[in-house]
Amino acid sequence: MNDNFRDLKERIRKLDALLADGGSQDLSFAQAVSALRRAAKHGDRTRDPSPALRALLEKAEILGRSRTRSTS
C-alpha cells in the first residue's frame, strides 16, 4: 500500500470514530463519510489518492470539524 493512501485510510478511521461517537445525527457529515468510504474502497492503493478522493476527504473533515465545534 502506498504511504499516502495509508495516511488517507488512517484519516478515514478517525472520521469513522467521530461518526460512531454520535456523528450519525448530522446527515451531511454521515453522507460525506459514506461517500469517502465508497470512493476509497475502489481506489488504487498502489498510487497516490486521486484529487477527487482527496476532495471527498477534505469535505468530510471540514464537516467533522464543524460538528465538533458545535458540540463543544
TIRO-2110 file (N, C-alpha, C; in Angstrom, 1 decimal):
// TIRO-2110
0.8, -1.2, 0.0, N, 1, A
0.0, 0.0, 0.0, CA, 1, A
0.9, 1.2, 0.0, C, 1, A
0.5, 2.2, -0.8, N, 2, A
1.2, 3.5, -0.8, CA, 2, A
1.1, 4.2, 0.5, C, 2, A
2.2, 4.9, 0.9, N, 3, A
2.2, 5.6, 2.2, CA, 3, A
1.1, 6.7, 2.3, C, 3, A
0.9, 7.4, 1.2, N, 4, A
-0.1, 8.4, 1.1, CA, 4, A
-1.5, 7.8, 1.3, C, 4, A
-1.7, 6.7, 0.6, N, 5, A
-3.0, 6.0, 0.8, CA, 5, A
-3.2, 5.5, 2.2, C, 5, A
-2.1, 5.0, 2.8, N, 6, A
-2.2, 4.6, 4.2, CA, 6, A
-2.6, 5.7, 5.1, C, 6, A
-2.0, 6.9, 4.9, N, 7, A
-2.4, 8.1, 5.6, CA, 7, A
-3.9, 8.4, 5.4, C, 7, A
-4.3, 8.3, 4.2, N, 8, A
-5.7, 8.6, 3.9, CA, 8, A
-6.6, 7.6, 4.7, C, 8, A
-6.3, 6.3, 4.7, N, 9, A
-7.1, 5.3, 5.4, CA, 9, A
-7.1, 5.6, 6.9, C, 9, A
-6.0, 6.1, 7.5, N, 10, A
-6.0, 6.5, 8.9, CA, 10, A
-6.9, 7.6, 9.2, C, 10, A
-6.9, 8.6, 8.3, N, 11, A
-7.8, 9.8, 8.5, CA, 11, A
-9.2, 9.3, 8.3, C, 11, A
-9.5, 8.4, 7.5, N, 12, A
-10.9, 7.9, 7.4, CA, 12, A
-11.3, 7.2, 8.6, C, 12, A
-10.4, 6.4, 9.2, N, 13, A
-10.7, 5.7, 10.5, CA, 13, A
-11.0, 6.7, 11.6, C, 13, A
-10.3, 7.9, 11.6, N, 14, A
-10.7, 8.9, 12.6, CA, 14, A
-12.0, 9.5, 12.4, C, 14, A
-12.4, 9.7, 11.1, N, 15, A
-13.7, 10.2, 10.8, CA, 15, A
-14.8, 9.1, 11.2, C, 15, A
-14.5, 7.8, 10.9, N, 16, A
-15.4, 6.8, 11.3, CA, 16, A
-15.6, 6.8, 12.8, C, 16, A
-14.6, 7.0, 13.6, N, 17, A
-14.7, 7.1, 15.1, CA, 17, A
-15.6, 8.2, 15.5, C, 17, A
-15.4, 9.4, 14.8, N, 18, A
-16.2, 10.5, 15.1, CA, 18, A
-17.7, 10.3, 14.8, C, 18, A
-17.9, 9.6, 13.6, N, 19, A
-19.2, 9.2, 13.2, CA, 19, A
-19.9, 8.3, 14.2, C, 19, A
-19.1, 7.3, 14.7, N, 20, A
-19.7, 6.3, 15.7, CA, 20, A
-20.0, 7.0, 17.0, C, 20, A
-19.3, 8.1, 17.3, N, 21, A
-19.5, 8.8, 18.5, CA, 21, A
-20.6, 9.8, 18.4, C, 21, A
-21.6, 9.5, 17.7, N, 22, A
-22.8, 10.4, 17.6, CA, 22, A
-22.9, 11.3, 16.4, C, 22, A
-21.9, 11.1, 15.5, N, 23, A
-22.0, 12.0, 14.3, CA, 23, A
-23.0, 11.6, 13.3, C, 23, A
-23.6, 10.4, 13.5, N, 24, A
-24.6, 9.9, 12.5, CA, 24, A
-25.9, 10.8, 12.6, C, 24, A
-26.0, 11.6, 13.6, N, 25, A
-27.1, 12.5, 13.7, CA, 25, A
-27.0, 13.7, 12.8, C, 25, A
-25.8, 14.0, 12.3, N, 26, A
-25.5, 15.0, 11.3, CA, 26, A
-25.5, 14.4, 9.9, C, 26, A
-26.6, 14.5, 9.2, N, 27, A
-26.8, 13.8, 8.0, CA, 27, A
-25.8, 14.1, 6.9, C, 27, A
-25.4, 15.4, 6.8, N, 28, A
-24.4, 15.8, 5.8, CA, 28, A
-23.0, 15.2, 6.1, C, 28, A
-22.7, 15.1, 7.4, N, 29, A
-21.4, 14.5, 7.7, CA, 29, A
-21.4, 13.0, 7.5, C, 29, A
-22.5, 12.4, 7.9, N, 30, A
-22.6, 10.9, 7.6, CA, 30, A
-22.6, 10.6, 6.1, C, 30, A
-23.2, 11.4, 5.3, N, 31, A
-23.2, 11.2, 3.9, CA, 31, A
-21.8, 11.4, 3.3, C, 31, A
-21.1, 12.4, 3.8, N, 32, A
-19.8, 12.7, 3.3, CA, 32, A
-18.8, 11.5, 3.7, C, 32, A
-18.9, 11.0, 4.9, N, 33, A
-18.0, 9.9, 5.3, CA, 33, A
-18.4, 8.6, 4.4, C, 33, A
-19.7, 8.4, 4.2, N, 34, A
-20.1, 7.3, 3.4, CA, 34, A
-19.5, 7.4, 2.0, C, 34, A
-19.7, 8.5, 1.4, N, 35, A
-19.1, 8.7, 0.0, CA, 35, A
-17.6, 8.5, 0.0, C, 35, A
-16.9, 9.0, 1.0, N, 36, A
-15.5, 8.8, 1.1, CA, 36, A
-15.1, 7.4, 1.2, C, 36, A
-15.8, 6.6, 2.1, N, 37, A
-15.6, 5.2, 2.2, CA, 37, A
-15.7, 4.4, 0.9, C, 37, A
-16.8, 4.7, 0.2, N, 38, A
-17.1, 4.1, -1.1, CA, 38, A
-16.0, 4.4, -2.1, C, 38, A
-15.6, 5.6, -2.2, N, 39, A
-14.5, 6.0, -3.1, CA, 39, A
-13.2, 5.4, -2.8, C, 39, A
-12.9, 5.3, -1.5, N, 40, A
-11.6, 4.7, -1.1, CA, 40, A
-11.6, 3.2, -1.3, C, 40, A
-12.7, 2.6, -1.2, N, 41, A
-12.9, 1.2, -1.4, CA, 41, A
-12.5, 0.8, -2.9, C, 41, A
-12.7, 1.7, -3.8, N, 42, A
-12.5, 1.4, -5.2, CA, 42, A
-11.2, 2.1, -5.7, C, 42, A
-10.5, 2.7, -4.8, N, 43, A
-9.2, 3.4, -5.2, CA, 43, A
-8.1, 2.5, -5.4, C, 43, A
-7.1, 2.9, -6.1, N, 44, A
-5.9, 2.2, -6.4, CA, 44, A
-4.9, 2.4, -5.3, C, 44, A
-4.7, 1.4, -4.4, N, 45, A
-3.9, 1.6, -3.2, CA, 45, A
-2.4, 1.6, -3.5, C, 45, A
-2.0, 1.3, -4.8, N, 46, A
-0.6, 1.4, -5.1, CA, 46, A
-0.2, 2.8, -5.6, C, 46, A
-1.1, 3.7, -5.8, N, 47, A
-0.8, 5.0, -6.2, CA, 47, A
-1.3, 6.0, -5.2, C, 47, A
-0.9, 7.3, -5.4, N, 48, A
-1.4, 8.3, -4.5, CA, 48, A
-2.9, 8.5, -4.7, C, 48, A
-3.6, 8.9, -3.6, N, 49, A
-5.1, 9.1, -3.8, CA, 49, A
-5.4, 10.2, -4.9, C, 49, A
-6.4, 9.9, -5.6, N, 50, A
-6.8, 10.9, -6.7, CA, 50, A
-7.3, 12.2, -6.1, C, 50, A
-7.3, 13.3, -6.9, N, 51, A
-7.8, 14.5, -6.4, CA, 51, A
-9.2, 14.5, -6.0, C, 51, A
-10.0, 13.7, -6.7, N, 52, A
-11.4, 13.5, -6.3, CA, 52, A
-11.5, 12.9, -4.9, C, 52, A
-10.7, 11.9, -4.6, N, 53, A
-10.7, 11.2, -3.3, CA, 53, A
-10.3, 12.2, -2.2, C, 53, A
-9.2, 13.0, -2.5, N, 54, A
-8.7, 14.0, -1.6, CA, 54, A
-9.8, 15.0, -1.3, C, 54, A
-10.6, 15.4, -2.3, N, 55, A
-11.6, 16.4, -2.1, CA, 55, A
-12.7, 15.9, -1.2, C, 55, A
-13.1, 14.6, -1.4, N, 56, A
-14.1, 14.0, -0.5, CA, 56, A
-13.6, 13.9, 0.9, C, 56, A
-12.3, 13.6, 1.1, N, 57, A
-11.7, 13.6, 2.4, CA, 57, A
-11.8, 15.0, 3.1, C, 57, A
-11.4, 16.0, 2.3, N, 58, A
-11.4, 17.4, 2.9, CA, 58, A
-12.8, 17.8, 3.3, C, 58, A
-13.8, 17.5, 2.4, N, 59, A
-15.2, 17.8, 2.7, CA, 59, A
-15.6, 17.1, 4.0, C, 59, A
-15.3, 15.8, 4.2, N, 60, A
-15.7, 15.1, 5.4, CA, 60, A
-15.0, 15.7, 6.6, C, 60, A
-13.7, 16.0, 6.5, N, 61, A
-13.0, 16.6, 7.6, CA, 61, A
-13.5, 17.9, 8.0, C, 61, A
-13.9, 18.7, 7.0, N, 62, A
-14.5, 20.1, 7.3, CA, 62, A
-15.8, 19.9, 8.1, C, 62, A
-16.6, 19.0, 7.6, N, 63, A
-17.9, 18.8, 8.3, CA, 63, A
-17.7, 18.2, 9.7, C, 63, A
-16.7, 17.3, 9.8, N, 64, A
-16.4, 16.8, 11.1, CA, 64, A
-15.9, 17.8, 12.1, C, 64, A
-15.0, 18.7, 11.6, N, 65, A
-14.6, 19.8, 12.5, CA, 65, A
-15.7, 20.7, 12.9, C, 65, A
-16.6, 21.1, 11.9, N, 66, A
-17.7, 22.0, 12.3, CA, 66, A
-18.6, 21.3, 13.3, C, 66, A
-18.7, 19.9, 13.2, N, 67, A
-19.6, 19.2, 14.1, CA, 67, A
-19.0, 19.2, 15.5, C, 67, A
-17.7, 19.1, 15.6, N, 68, A
-17.0, 19.1, 16.9, CA, 68, A
-17.0, 20.5, 17.6, C, 68, A
-17.0, 21.5, 16.7, N, 69, A
-17.0, 22.8, 17.3, CA, 69, A
-18.4, 23.2, 17.8, C, 69, A
-19.5, 22.7, 17.1, N, 70, A
-20.8, 23.0, 17.5, CA, 70, A
-21.2, 22.2, 18.8, C, 70, A
-20.6, 21.1, 19.1, N, 71, A
-20.9, 20.3, 20.3, CA, 71, A
-20.0, 20.8, 21.5, C, 71, A
-19.0, 21.6, 21.3, N, 72, A
-18.1, 22.0, 22.4, CA, 72, A
-18.7, 23.2, 23.1, C, 72, A
END
